[in-house]
Amino acid sequence: MKIEWIVVGPLETNCFLVYSEDSLECIIIDPGAEPDKIIRGVKANNLKPLMIINTHGHVDHVGANKDIKETFEIPLYIHESDLKLLKSALQSGFGLMIGAKKSPSPDGFLKEGDTIELGGSHLKVLHTPGHSPGSISLLGDGFILSGDTLFRGGVGRTDLPGGSWDKLTDSIKNKMFNLPANTLVLPGHGPSTSIGLEKDSNPYLT
C-alpha cells in the first residue's frame, strides 16, 4: 500500500491518496479543497479511484467531495454520527471563502471495525470521536490516518459543535496509544509523527 500526500486549501488540509502499488486502485481521503490539484495527483500516478472517505464532516475536509465524486463517479463514505456536520458544512462563512461546494449525501456509512480492501491490503476503521462525534481514523500496515484527532505535538480542537475533550483523550489514549510505538501517524494537518513520539512527548496528553 502506497500513500500520496496532497496539501490543499488555506488550512493546509492533508488529502491522502492511498493506493495499491500493484492494481493502482485508490481511496481518496479528505478531499477538502482544490479539487483540480487532487485530480491532477490521481492522474499523474495513473490511479483508479474506488471511493472517497471523509475522516469527519468539517468543511476543510469535505469541501471538494462534490467535484471529486462527479469526476470519478465513485461513492462517498463517512461515519453516520457526522452526517449532520457533512450536511451543514457550508453554513460557515469560511466554507464559502475556501470555495467549498455542498457535499453530496454519503453512499454509505463506516463504523468501528469495518475493513476496506485495497489490492490485497486493507484499512481498518477506528471510531475516534472527540474532535467531532463521528471522527474516524484509518489503520493500515504500520500507519494510521488520524484525521483531526491526533497531530504532531497536538490534538484536535474540541470547542466546535459536537466536540468533547473527554472523548478525544479516550480515543487517543485507549485506541491509538495501544498501537505499536513505531506506527506512523499521518494527520489531517501538519507533518507526520509516530505513536511513540506522541505518547512520550505530546504536551496535551502527558
C-alpha positions in Angstrom: 0.0 0.0 0.0 1.4 3.4 -1.0 0.3 6.9 0.0 0.4 10.1 -2.0 0.1 13.2 0.2 -1.6 16.4 -1.2 -1.9 19.5 0.9 -5.0 21.6 -0.1 -6.7 24.8 0.9 -5.9 27.7 3.2 -5.9 25.5 6.3 -3.4 23.1 4.6 -5.6 20.0 4.9 -3.8 16.8 4.2 -5.7 14.9 1.4 -4.3 11.4 1.1 -4.4 9.1 -2.0 -4.0 5.6 -0.6 -3.4 3.0 -3.3 -2.3 -0.4 -4.2 1.1 -0.4 -6.0 0.0 -3.5 -8.0 -3.5 -2.7 -9.1 -3.3 1.2 -8.7 -6.7 1.1 -7.1 -7.1 4.1 -4.9 -9.0 5.6 -2.0 -9.2 9.4 -1.8 -9.3 10.5 1.8 -10.4 14.0 2.9 -10.6 16.0 -0.3 -11.1 19.3 1.5 -10.4 21.8 -1.3 -8.6 22.4 -4.6 -10.2 19.5 -6.5 -8.2 20.2 -9.6 -5.0 19.6 -7.6 -6.3 16.3 -6.3 -7.5 15.2 -9.7 -4.0 16.0 -11.1 -2.5 13.9 -8.4 -4.7 10.9 -9.3 -4.0 11.2 -13.0 -0.3 11.8 -12.6 0.0 8.4 -10.8 -2.4 6.6 -13.1 -4.6 5.7 -10.2 -8.1 4.1 -10.3 -10.2 5.7 -7.6 -12.7 3.4 -5.8 -14.2 5.7 -3.2 -14.0 8.9 -1.1 -13.7 8.6 2.7 -14.1 11.6 5.0 -12.5 11.2 8.4 -15.0 13.7 9.7 -17.5 16.2 8.4 -15.8 19.6 8.8 -15.8 21.8 5.7 -12.0 21.8 5.3 -12.1 18.0 4.9 -15.2 17.7 2.7 -15.2 20.8 0.5 -14.1 19.1 -2.7 -16.3 16.0 -2.2 -18.7 17.1 -5.0 -16.2 17.7 -7.7 -14.2 14.6 -6.9 -17.3 12.4 -6.7 -18.6 13.7 -10.0 -15.2 13.5 -11.8 -14.5 9.9 -10.9 -18.1 8.7 -10.4 -17.3 7.0 -7.1 -19.1 6.5 -3.8 -18.6 8.6 -0.7 -18.4 7.3 2.9 -18.3 8.8 6.4 -19.3 7.8 9.9 -23.0 8.2 10.4 -22.5 10.4 13.5 -21.0 13.1 11.3 -23.8 13.2 8.8 -25.3 16.4 10.3 -21.9 18.1 10.1 -21.5 17.0 6.5 -24.9 18.4 5.6 -24.2 21.7 7.3 -20.6 22.2 6.4 -21.3 25.2 4.1 -23.2 27.1 6.8 -19.9 28.7 7.9 -18.6 31.8 6.0 -15.2 30.0 6.0 -16.7 27.3 3.7 -17.6 29.8 1.1 -14.2 31.6 1.4 -12.3 28.4 0.5 -14.5 27.7 -2.4 -16.2 24.6 -0.9 -19.2 23.1 -2.5 -22.2 21.4 -0.8 -21.2 17.8 -0.4 -23.3 15.0 -1.9 -25.0 12.7 0.5 -22.9 9.7 1.5 -23.5 6.4 -0.3 -22.8 4.5 2.9 -21.5 4.8 6.5 -18.4 3.5 8.1 -18.3 2.2 11.7 -15.8 0.8 14.2 -14.2 -2.4 13.0 -15.1 -2.1 9.3 -12.3 -3.1 6.9 -11.7 -1.6 3.4 -9.9 -3.9 1.0 -7.4 -2.4 -1.4 -5.4 -4.6 -3.7 -4.8 -7.4 -1.2 -4.2 -5.0 1.7 -6.8 -3.3 3.9 -7.6 -0.4 6.1 -9.4 -0.9 9.4 -11.8 1.8 10.6 -11.4 3.0 14.2 -14.1 5.3 15.6 -12.2 8.0 17.3 -14.7 10.7 18.5 -13.8 13.9 20.3 -12.9 16.4 17.6 -16.4 15.5 16.2 -18.9 12.8 17.1 -18.2 10.7 14.0 -14.4 11.2 13.6 -12.7 8.1 12.4 -9.1 7.0 11.9 -7.9 4.5 9.3 -5.4 1.9 10.4 -3.1 0.3 7.8 0.0 -1.8 8.0 2.4 0.3 10.1 0.5 3.6 9.8 -2.7 5.3 10.9 -4.5 8.2 9.2 -5.7 10.1 12.2 -7.8 12.8 10.8 -8.0 15.8 13.2 -7.8 13.6 16.3 -4.0 13.5 16.8 -1.3 15.8 15.4 2.4 16.1 15.9 2.7 17.8 19.3 -1.0 18.5 19.3 -4.6 17.2 19.3 -7.8 18.2 17.6 -9.8 21.1 18.9 -13.0 20.2 20.9 -14.7 23.6 21.1 -16.7 23.1 17.9 -20.2 21.6 17.9 -20.2 18.0 19.0 -16.6 18.2 20.3 -15.7 16.5 23.6 -12.3 16.7 25.4 -13.1 13.5 27.4 -14.0 11.5 24.2 -10.9 12.9 22.4 -8.5 11.9 25.1 -10.2 8.5 25.4 -9.9 7.9 21.7 -6.2 8.7 21.7 -5.1 7.0 25.0 -7.3 3.9 24.7 -7.2 3.2 21.0 -4.3 5.0 19.3 -1.8 4.6 22.1 -2.4 0.9 22.2 -0.8 0.7 18.7 3.0 -0.1 18.3 5.2 2.8 19.1 6.7 2.8 15.6 3.3 3.3 14.0 3.4 6.2 11.6 0.8 8.8 12.2 -0.5 10.8 9.2 -2.7 13.6 10.5 -5.3 15.8 8.8 -3.0 18.8 9.1 0.7 19.3 9.5 3.7 16.8 9.5 3.7 13.1 10.3 4.7 11.7 13.6 4.7 8.4 15.4 2.6 6.9 18.2 5.7 6.5 20.4 6.7 10.2 20.0 3.3 11.4 20.8 2.9 9.0 23.8 6.2 10.3 25.2 6.1 14.0 24.5 2.7 15.3 23.3 2.1 18.2 25.8 -1.7 17.7 25.7 -1.5 14.1 26.7 1.3 13.7 29.2 
